[in-house]
Amino acid sequence: MADSEFDVIILGGGHNGLTAANYLAKAGLRVCVLERRTTVGGAAVTEEFYPGYRNSLASYVVSLLREEIIDDLELRSYGYETISLPNSFYPGLDGSHLLLTENENHNKEQIGKFSSTDHDALKEFENIVDQVGGIISKYWMNPPPKLSGGGLSDIINAIKLGNDVYKLDADARHRLIQFLVGAPETIIERWFESEKIKAVIAAHCMPGNYASLEQPGASLAMLHHAVGEIDGKQGSWGIVRGGMGKITQAMAASAIAKGAEIRTDSEVEKILVKDNKVQGVRLKQGTVLLAKIVAANTDPKRTFLTLLGKKYLPDNFAKDISAYRMESASLRMNLALKGLPEFACIDGQGVGEHHRSTITFIENKQHLETVFRSARAGIPSDRPIIEAIIPSVLDDTLIDKPGTHVMSLLCKYMPFDLADGRHWDAEKEAVVAKILDYLALYVPNLHDILHSWQCLTPLDIERIFGMTRGDILHGRLEPDQMLSMRPHPEAAQYATPVDGLYLCGSGAHPGGGVSGVPGRNAANRILNDLRK
Ligand SMILES: Cc1cc2nc3c(=O)[nH]c(=O)nc-3n(C[C@H](O)[C@H](O)[C@H](O)COP(=O)(O)OP(=O)(O)OC[C@H]3O[C@@H](n4cnc5c(N)ncnc54)[C@H](O)[C@@H]3O)c2cc1C
C-alpha cells in the first residue's frame, strides 16, 4: 500500500537534487525530495563541529555554481552571498613563500623570486586554460551528444562543439587535446622552469583527482576547476557567507516556496520497478512512495547496483557500472582555533593577505607522486598535500568569539582501503596527529592555538554522504568517464535504461563540484520527455 503519490521523487537532497526539485516544481509538477540525513545539502552543508565553531563540513569553496542557476532559483533572495578569495598562498618549508594576489606587479615580483621566465609563462598558460575552459564550460549546460543513435539536437550539439574547436588556432587546438587526454607532467614541463611553479600547477590537478602526474587524461581535472567564476571572473574561487550550507538551505527554501515537499530522515532502500518502468521507492522504514519518475541524486554505483539492482539492468550496462571508477582519496579536516595561524615563512602580526587565500602545502612536484604512490599502497601519507582556507578571516558568522578561527583542510591522497587490513576508525587519531605535526612545520603556533578538530576520513565521507568509496565527485573525472560516457553512454543524457529513472547528481554530465548543472540538465530532460 502506497503512502503518497508524486509526479517525481528526487532520491537524495544534495545540491543537485534540490536544483532539480526547483526546476520541476516550478514547472508545476508534484515533487518530493527524500533525504537520508537529518539535513539536506549532501556535501554542501554547514555544521557547528565544536561549540562556538561552525564551518562547511565537506565542500568548502565555491566557483562552479552557475550564474543562470543562481538567478533561476533566486538564491540571493534566500540568503546566498559569496565572498571572493582571490589570493593563493604557497608556503615553503625552506623559509620561502609564494603569494599570488590580484596585483600583477606584485605577482611578477613574487614569481621572480623563483624564476625569470615563469611569470610570463604562467600568464600564457592561464590564457590557454581560460580559452579551453571557456569551451568546456559552454557545453556544461547542454546534455552531451549521444555516442550513437542520437536525434537532431545531438547532431546540432556535436556540430557546435566541432565548430568551437575548429575556430581555435592550431596551437590552442593542440593544447585542448593535451588537456583532454594528456598527462599533467607533459604540460608542466612544457611551460615552467622553477620547481615552485611546477608544484603550483601540480597542485591544481589535485583536488578532484586521484592520479599520478604521468597518467594520460589526468589533466582534465585541472580544467574542470577552471570553468567556474565568482563575480563574473572566470576561474576565480570564493567562499559562501555562513558556509556552503547556505547554498543548499537557500535551494531548499526556494523549492519549498514552489511547492516541493522535502522529507529528511527518509532513506530510500529500493527503487521499485515493474516491466522496466519505475513505480516509486520504498524507504528503509517500509514506507512506499509512488511516482512514475525517480531522479537519483545518488552516485551511479549506489543508484544502479544497490538501490535498483543489477537484475533490472541490461547485462553489459551493469558490468560497465560495476567497473566505473570511484575513489578520490580525500580526507577532510576542520580545525577549531583559539587564535590566528602564524606561518614560519612570512613575518607580520595579525591577518595578512596570505590568510585571505587558498593555502596549498605542497613541497614540490614530486611530493604529489610520493603521496599518490603511498595511497596506492594503502598507506596514508605522514606528509599529505594539503589545500586549506581560513574562512573565518573573511566571515565572522562562523565563530562566536572574536579572535578565534576555523580552518578547512583537504588532505590528499588518502586511500579508502588501508594496507594490511587496517581500519580507518582505528587509524584516524594517529593519522590526524601526523597531519597536525606536519602542518605545524609550516604553522609553528598550531598546537598552541588548536582547540579541537574534526576529521572525515574517506570512509567517513562514504558513511556520512553516501558517496561510494568516499569519491567527492561521484566518479573520477577522466576522459572515459566524461561527457557522452558519464557515467555510461546509455545514461549520459540523464535518462537511463529503466523507463522513468533519471540521474540528477554529480555522476552525470558535467560531473562533480557544487555546480547545480547535473540537477538542472536532468530536470530539463525530464520536462522534455514529459512533453513528448
Ligand atoms: C570533502 C569534500 C570536499 C569538497 N570540496 C569541494 C569544494 O570545495 N568545491 C566544490 O565545488 N566541490 C567540492 N566537493 C565536491 C562537491 O561537494 C560534490 O561533488 C557535490 O556536493 C555533490 O553534489 P550532489 O548533489 O551531486 O551529491 P551529494 O552532495 O553527494 O548528495 C547526494 C545526497 O543523497 C543522499 N543519499 C544518499 N543515499 C541516499 C538514500 N539511499 N536515500 C536518500 N538519500 C540518500 C545523501 O545523503 C546526499 O545528501 C567536495 C566534496 C567533498 C566530499
Ligand as a Chemical Component Dictionary entry (heavy atoms), coordinates in Angstrom:
data_LIG
# 
_chem_comp.id                   LIG 
_chem_comp.type                 NON-POLYMER 
_chem_comp.pdbx_formal_charge   0 
_chem_comp.three_letter_code    LIG 
# 
loop_
_chem_comp_atom.comp_id 
_chem_comp_atom.atom_id 
_chem_comp_atom.alt_atom_id 
_chem_comp_atom.type_symbol 
_chem_comp_atom.charge 
_chem_comp_atom.model_Cartn_x 
_chem_comp_atom.model_Cartn_y 
_chem_comp_atom.model_Cartn_z 
_chem_comp_atom.pdbx_ordinal 
LIG C1  C1  C 0 35.293 16.596 1.391  1  
LIG C2  C2  C 0 34.743 17.252 0.166  2  
LIG C3  C3  C 0 35.277 18.459 -0.271 3  
LIG C4  C4  C 0 34.784 19.054 -1.431 4  
LIG N1  N1  N 0 35.212 20.303 -1.786 5  
LIG C5  C5  C 0 34.571 20.951 -2.788 6  
LIG C6  C6  C 0 34.754 22.331 -2.978 7  
LIG O1  O1  O 0 35.446 22.986 -2.203 8  
LIG N2  N2  N 0 34.099 22.936 -4.010 9  
LIG C7  C7  C 0 33.274 22.239 -4.865 10 
LIG O2  O2  O 0 32.706 22.832 -5.796 11 
LIG N3  N3  N 0 33.064 20.921 -4.670 12 
LIG C8  C8  C 0 33.659 20.282 -3.648 13 
LIG N4  N4  N 0 33.379 18.989 -3.379 14 
LIG C9  C9  C 0 32.550 18.243 -4.338 15 
LIG C10 C10 C 0 31.092 18.600 -4.202 16 
LIG O3  O3  O 0 30.778 18.915 -2.891 17 
LIG C11 C11 C 0 30.221 17.426 -4.661 18 
LIG O4  O4  O 0 30.633 16.996 -5.938 19 
LIG C12 C12 C 0 28.780 17.832 -4.711 20 
LIG O5  O5  O 0 28.379 18.425 -3.493 21 
LIG C13 C13 C 0 27.912 16.636 -4.997 22 
LIG O6  O6  O 0 26.588 17.104 -5.052 23 
LIG P1  P1  P 0 25.388 16.174 -5.452 24 
LIG O7  O7  O 0 24.136 16.919 -5.163 25 
LIG O8  O8  O 0 25.565 15.669 -6.828 26 
LIG O9  O9  O 0 25.514 14.915 -4.498 27 
LIG P2  P2  P 0 25.656 14.793 -2.887 28 
LIG O10 O10 O 0 26.065 16.052 -2.287 29 
LIG O11 O11 O 0 26.502 13.583 -2.672 30 
LIG O12 O12 O 0 24.182 14.490 -2.451 31 
LIG C14 C14 C 0 23.590 13.212 -2.536 32 
LIG C15 C15 C 0 22.574 13.128 -1.434 33 
LIG O13 O13 O 0 21.919 11.868 -1.488 34 
LIG C16 C16 C 0 21.709 11.438 -0.155 35 
LIG N5  N5  N 0 21.500 9.986  -0.181 36 
LIG C17 C17 C 0 22.422 9.012  -0.397 37 
LIG N6  N6  N 0 21.829 7.801  -0.352 38 
LIG C18 C18 C 0 20.524 8.020  -0.112 39 
LIG C19 C19 C 0 19.401 7.155  0.065  40 
LIG N7  N7  N 0 19.516 5.826  -0.010 41 
LIG N8  N8  N 0 18.187 7.706  0.339  42 
LIG C20 C20 C 0 18.046 9.060  0.429  43 
LIG N9  N9  N 0 19.084 9.919  0.293  44 
LIG C21 C21 C 0 20.299 9.398  0.013  45 
LIG C22 C22 C 0 22.957 11.848 0.559  46 
LIG O14 O14 O 0 22.792 11.875 1.970  47 
LIG C23 C23 C 0 23.172 13.239 -0.037 48 
LIG O15 O15 O 0 22.502 14.230 0.688  49 
LIG C24 C24 C 0 33.787 18.397 -2.190 50 
LIG C25 C25 C 0 33.213 17.211 -1.725 51 
LIG C26 C26 C 0 33.671 16.655 -0.541 52 
LIG C27 C27 C 0 33.022 15.392 -0.030 53 
# 
loop_
_chem_comp_bond.comp_id 
_chem_comp_bond.atom_id_1 
_chem_comp_bond.atom_id_2 
_chem_comp_bond.value_order 
_chem_comp_bond.pdbx_ordinal 
LIG C1  C2  SING 1  
LIG C2  C3  SING 2  
LIG C2  C26 DOUB 3  
LIG C3  C4  DOUB 4  
LIG C4  N1  SING 5  
LIG C4  C24 SING 6  
LIG N1  C5  DOUB 7  
LIG C5  C6  SING 8  
LIG C5  C8  SING 9  
LIG C6  O1  DOUB 10 
LIG C6  N2  SING 11 
LIG N2  C7  SING 12 
LIG C7  O2  DOUB 13 
LIG C7  N3  SING 14 
LIG N3  C8  DOUB 15 
LIG C8  N4  SING 16 
LIG N4  C9  SING 17 
LIG N4  C24 SING 18 
LIG C9  C10 SING 19 
LIG C10 O3  SING 20 
LIG C10 C11 SING 21 
LIG C11 O4  SING 22 
LIG C11 C12 SING 23 
LIG C12 O5  SING 24 
LIG C12 C13 SING 25 
LIG C13 O6  SING 26 
LIG O6  P1  SING 27 
LIG P1  O7  DOUB 28 
LIG P1  O8  SING 29 
LIG P1  O9  SING 30 
LIG O9  P2  SING 31 
LIG P2  O10 DOUB 32 
LIG P2  O11 SING 33 
LIG P2  O12 SING 34 
LIG O12 C14 SING 35 
LIG C14 C15 SING 36 
LIG C15 O13 SING 37 
LIG C15 C23 SING 38 
LIG O13 C16 SING 39 
LIG C16 N5  SING 40 
LIG C16 C22 SING 41 
LIG N5  C17 SING 42 
LIG N5  C21 SING 43 
LIG C17 N6  DOUB 44 
LIG N6  C18 SING 45 
LIG C18 C19 SING 46 
LIG C18 C21 DOUB 47 
LIG C19 N7  SING 48 
LIG C19 N8  DOUB 49 
LIG N8  C20 SING 50 
LIG C20 N9  DOUB 51 
LIG N9  C21 SING 52 
LIG C22 O14 SING 53 
LIG C22 C23 SING 54 
LIG C23 O15 SING 55 
LIG C24 C25 DOUB 56 
LIG C25 C26 SING 57 
LIG C26 C27 SING 58 
# 
